[in-house]
């Protein structure tokens, strides 16, 4: 995603430069690209955090499932 934002910003700068854009226009594009990178970094951090939470939840669910299966097997043994 970062790469895409950088390429997009580069093309925008080239396009603006070709159209006689002023320094303030170029600075605005640069600021926008930096903001997009910051937002992308924050989104990636949030996604990684969510992935870790999901992995912890899956581990808990797997442990609970194993415990339930173990208890069910124990109940079958008692009834025999």
Backbone bond lengths (Angstrom), bond angles and torsions (degrees), N, CA, C in turn:
res aa  C-N    CA-C-N  psi(-1)  N-CA   C-N-CA  omega(-1)  CA-C   N-CA-C  phi
1 X - - - 1.445 - - 1.529 109.47 -
2 X 1.339 116.68 -42.48 1.456 119.81 179.31 1.518 110.71 -58.93
3 X 1.322 114.93 -42.20 1.456 120.52 -178.59 1.528 110.38 -61.26
4 X 1.308 116.31 -43.13 1.461 121.27 179.99 1.517 111.00 -61.74
5 X 1.323 116.65 -43.31 1.463 120.96 -179.72 1.522 110.05 -63.56
6 X 1.332 116.48 -42.70 1.466 119.99 -179.63 1.527 111.21 -64.24
7 X 1.328 116.39 -43.01 1.464 120.15 179.46 1.524 110.02 -64.42
8 X 1.320 116.25 -43.55 1.464 120.38 178.15 1.525 110.96 -60.40
9 X 1.321 116.28 -44.19 1.463 120.26 178.94 1.523 110.58 -63.07
10 X 1.338 116.58 -40.92 1.461 120.44 179.52 1.522 110.79 -62.05
11 X 1.324 116.99 -46.81 1.462 120.23 178.81 1.531 111.32 -62.75
12 X 1.320 116.19 -37.46 1.459 119.86 178.34 1.526 110.62 -64.09
13 X 1.329 114.99 -44.29 1.470 119.67 179.01 1.520 110.48 -62.43
14 X 1.323 116.35 -44.70 1.475 120.11 179.27 1.523 110.06 -62.17
15 X 1.316 116.36 -43.41 1.461 120.53 179.46 1.515 111.87 -63.23
16 X 1.344 116.44 -42.77 1.460 120.07 179.12 1.522 111.37 -68.73
17 X 1.311 116.38 -38.19 1.459 119.90 179.63 1.530 109.94 -64.84
18 X 1.312 116.11 -38.47 1.459 120.70 178.32 1.512 112.07 -67.23
19 X 1.313 116.86 -23.73 1.463 120.76 -179.58 1.522 111.38 -96.87
20 X 1.307 117.50 10.74 1.460 120.07 178.90 1.516 112.59 74.96
21 X 1.314 117.57 38.85 1.460 121.01 -179.84 1.526 110.03 -69.54
22 X 1.297 115.02 149.59 1.463 120.30 179.50 1.528 109.87 -82.88
23 X 1.320 114.99 168.57 1.467 120.21 177.85 1.520 111.07 -61.15
24 X 1.318 116.45 -36.11 1.466 118.78 -179.83 1.528 110.62 -66.59
25 X 1.323 117.52 -34.72 1.463 120.70 176.10 1.525 110.40 -64.89
26 X 1.320 115.53 -43.54 1.465 120.02 179.73 1.526 111.23 -65.47
27 X 1.316 117.05 -39.36 1.466 120.96 178.04 1.532 110.28 -65.55
28 X 1.302 116.64 -37.47 1.468 120.52 178.32 1.525 110.58 -63.91
29 X 1.324 116.22 -42.13 1.462 120.42 178.09 1.528 110.21 -64.92
30 X 1.315 115.83 -42.09 1.468 120.29 178.67 1.526 110.47 -61.61
31 X 1.313 117.05 -44.36 1.466 121.35 178.85 1.522 110.70 -62.74
32 X 1.315 116.39 -40.42 1.462 120.80 178.25 1.525 110.84 -63.69
33 X 1.321 116.82 -41.76 1.462 121.20 179.06 1.527 110.49 -65.19
34 X 1.312 117.14 -40.13 1.467 120.58 177.95 1.522 110.99 -65.19
35 X 1.308 116.09 -39.83 1.469 120.28 177.57 1.529 110.31 -64.65
36 X 1.320 116.58 -40.49 1.470 120.34 178.11 1.523 110.37 -63.68
37 X 1.332 117.46 -40.66 1.464 120.62 177.35 1.518 111.22 -63.64
38 X 1.319 116.92 -41.82 1.467 121.22 178.65 1.527 110.32 -62.39
39 X 1.317 116.10 -43.66 1.466 120.50 178.56 1.524 110.90 -64.54
40 X 1.322 117.26 -41.48 1.468 120.98 178.52 1.521 110.95 -64.20
41 X 1.327 117.17 -40.88 1.462 120.59 177.73 1.525 111.07 -62.78
42 X 1.321 116.91 -42.72 1.467 120.89 178.75 1.525 110.68 -64.45
43 X 1.314 116.87 -40.20 1.464 120.66 179.02 1.530 110.74 -65.00
44 X 1.319 116.57 -40.45 1.464 120.53 178.15 1.522 110.85 -64.10
45 X 1.321 116.90 -42.13 1.464 121.25 178.56 1.530 110.31 -62.40
46 X 1.320 116.51 -43.18 1.470 120.99 178.71 1.528 110.70 -64.40
47 X 1.325 116.58 -41.90 1.465 120.16 179.67 1.526 110.92 -64.04
48 X 1.312 117.03 -41.12 1.472 119.85 178.51 1.519 111.14 -65.42
49 X 1.314 116.39 -39.17 1.465 120.62 177.20 1.528 110.34 -63.44
50 X 1.315 116.37 -44.17 1.469 120.78 178.49 1.524 110.79 -62.73
51 X 1.318 116.41 -39.02 1.465 120.32 178.44 1.522 110.26 -63.10
52 X 1.327 117.26 -42.80 1.468 120.40 178.68 1.525 111.47 -63.51
53 X 1.324 116.71 -41.70 1.464 121.15 178.13 1.529 109.72 -63.17
54 X 1.322 116.91 -42.45 1.464 120.70 179.52 1.529 111.13 -64.58
55 X 1.320 116.75 -39.37 1.468 119.65 179.02 1.528 110.49 -66.22
56 X 1.333 117.58 -39.61 1.468 121.09 176.63 1.525 110.76 -64.05
57 X 1.336 116.29 -41.91 1.468 120.11 178.82 1.524 110.94 -64.02
58 X 1.329 117.18 -40.28 1.466 120.39 178.23 1.517 110.61 -64.36
59 X 1.326 117.19 -41.28 1.466 120.43 178.78 1.528 110.27 -62.48
60 X 1.325 116.85 -40.97 1.469 120.42 177.68 1.516 111.17 -65.36
61 X 1.314 116.85 -42.32 1.466 120.93 179.04 1.525 110.79 -64.60
62 X 1.333 116.85 -41.60 1.463 120.15 178.00 1.521 111.08 -63.23
63 X 1.330 116.91 -41.29 1.461 120.70 178.97 1.524 110.69 -64.11
64 X 1.334 116.54 -42.17 1.463 120.50 178.67 1.527 110.61 -64.87
65 X 1.331 116.86 -41.30 1.458 120.74 178.97 1.528 110.56 -62.57
66 X 1.321 116.49 -43.58 1.467 119.98 178.40 1.523 111.58 -62.62
67 X 1.324 116.21 -39.94 1.465 120.31 178.86 1.527 110.64 -64.68
68 X 1.326 116.34 -42.91 1.475 120.36 179.25 1.523 110.42 -63.94
69 X 1.330 117.29 -43.69 1.465 120.68 178.10 1.522 111.06 -62.17
70 X 1.310 116.24 -40.29 1.460 120.83 178.73 1.526 110.41 -64.09
71 X 1.329 116.20 -42.63 1.462 120.04 178.93 1.531 110.74 -65.73
72 X 1.315 116.74 -38.78 1.466 120.72 179.53 1.522 110.34 -65.19
73 X 1.315 117.30 -40.81 1.463 120.55 177.48 1.522 110.53 -64.41
74 X 1.316 116.34 -37.65 1.468 120.83 178.04 1.513 111.06 -64.78
75 X 1.323 117.80 -37.66 1.465 121.96 178.95 1.527 110.10 -66.67
76 X 1.326 118.02 -38.93 1.459 121.73 179.10 1.517 110.40 -64.95
77 X 1.320 117.19 -37.56 1.466 121.45 179.89 1.513 110.27 -67.11
78 X 1.320 119.16 -38.63 1.472 123.12 179.94 1.526 111.43 -65.48
79 X 1.312 117.95 -33.41 1.475 121.83 -176.47 1.532 112.50 -80.41
80 X 1.291 118.29 -11.67 1.474 119.80 -178.03 1.476 112.40 -80.49
